[in-house]
Amino acid sequence: MARVFNFSAGPAVLPLEVLQEVQTEMLDFAGTGMSILEMSHRAPAYEKVNSEAEADIKELLGLKDDYCVLFLGGGASLQFSMVPLNFLPQGKKGGYIITSTFSDKALQEAKKVGETKILFSSKEQGYNRVPRQEEIALDADLAYVHLTGNNTIEGTEFFDYPETGTIPLIGDLSSDILSRPIEAEKFSLIYAGAQKNIGPGGVVVVIARKEFVTGRSKSLPTMLNYEVHMENKSLYNTPPVFGVYIVGKVAKWLKRQGGLAAICERNKEKAALIYNVLDALPDFYRGYADKDSRSLMNVTFGLPTQELEERFAYEATALGLDGLKGHRSVGGLRASIYNAMPQEGCSLLADFMLKFYKEHKNC
Ligand SMILES: *Cc1c(COP(=O)(O)O)cnc(C)c1O
């Protein structure tokens, strides 16, 4: 079996142990004589998967009973619409911190629903950083503040979430959810497409303060109403069962790794291996993100020419370092080094970067 080191931004690498468990259970899940793919979502065996996944995610984040965890469909992109539909009443504004293409997409959807306000934008600088607290222009008539926790395409990340006082904070943490301990209680609602850091495509994890999602507009379409999903424990309709099952396994894997503090240490070491090369050879490897904003999940960088970048990605792939091509909007290269990327993958990449530099520094 030849598995590559998969640096893809998403869908992305999953823990090998999790994939092996899935393989073992595929034909006969929990002694039911059928696979989880064939089972009613009302079956006790599935309900256990659903409720354990919720409990494990809350435990990892240190959240209590005032929060719920929902498993929904529609990708993180549907959350761009659900957030304003649920939380943006007339007469108030949705506040948006624009640090990436994805934050901008969230803003564009909110504009279709109601009034918005841009609280900060690094668009002019190509989204190369996240703001400091004092750069965020808060306003009394905000219904909420929305931010993108980790900017998957550009490679920047918030490490200190802004203080928003009494204004509810909402976070798209699609690409750094469960990668390090966070002050989850700062958020009224967190959403994350699972396919970056904690599962496959097709399921979105929503973590919400119960009080926040309660008693919103009665005219919302049922499927777009968070409260409906909360009251039905994500079983209002058929949920993305296979995705929830894998997210649950990843949560248990994270607990076995020692939880978020332990995984964070490893993530920092992994990222340092690659950033150290960027910093040592700044004339050859150009880091895209401002140093203070550098993501632990997506390392973005360019080489002196596009030709070299293409060659780099091609040669890396041949060595089993796959998926390093940058997003089409930014170009260059991107190493996505989520929780499940082994340290070995990052050291091999760092070694390859040094070798590639030596071969091409005079080009
Ligand atoms: C990938 C991503 C999205 C879009 O997710 P979909 O599930 O494809 O809709 C949104 N926000 C962030 C931060 C992402 O990384």
Ligand as a Chemical Component Dictionary entry (heavy atoms), coordinates in Angstrom:
data_LIG
# 
_chem_comp.id                   LIG 
_chem_comp.type                 NON-POLYMER 
_chem_comp.pdbx_formal_charge   0 
_chem_comp.three_letter_code    LIG 
# 
loop_
_chem_comp_atom.comp_id 
_chem_comp_atom.atom_id 
_chem_comp_atom.alt_atom_id 
_chem_comp_atom.type_symbol 
_chem_comp_atom.charge 
_chem_comp_atom.model_Cartn_x 
_chem_comp_atom.model_Cartn_y 
_chem_comp_atom.model_Cartn_z 
_chem_comp_atom.pdbx_ordinal 
LIG C1 C1 C 0 -13.544 25.385 2.640 1  
LIG C2 C2 C 0 -14.050 26.545 3.396 2  
LIG C3 C3 C 0 -15.348 27.037 3.212 3  
LIG C4 C4 C 0 -16.298 26.443 2.200 4  
LIG O1 O1 O 0 -16.709 25.194 2.606 5  
LIG P1 P1 P 0 -17.758 24.310 1.795 6  
LIG O2 O2 O 0 -18.014 23.200 2.766 7  
LIG O3 O3 O 0 -17.083 23.876 0.549 8  
LIG O4 O4 O 0 -18.959 25.123 1.545 9  
LIG C5 C5 C 0 -15.753 28.108 3.972 10 
LIG N1 N1 N 0 -14.934 28.680 4.862 11 
LIG C6 C6 C 0 -13.671 28.252 5.058 12 
LIG C7 C7 C 0 -12.815 28.933 6.067 13 
LIG C8 C8 C 0 -13.189 27.173 4.337 14 
LIG O5 O5 O 0 -11.945 26.744 4.526 15 
# 
loop_
_chem_comp_bond.comp_id 
_chem_comp_bond.atom_id_1 
_chem_comp_bond.atom_id_2 
_chem_comp_bond.value_order 
_chem_comp_bond.pdbx_ordinal 
LIG C1 C2 SING 1  
LIG C2 C3 SING 2  
LIG C2 C8 DOUB 3  
LIG C3 C4 SING 4  
LIG C3 C5 DOUB 5  
LIG C4 O1 SING 6  
LIG O1 P1 SING 7  
LIG P1 O2 DOUB 8  
LIG P1 O3 SING 9  
LIG P1 O4 SING 10 
LIG C5 N1 SING 11 
LIG N1 C6 DOUB 12 
LIG C6 C7 SING 13 
LIG C6 C8 SING 14 
LIG C8 O5 SING 15 
# 
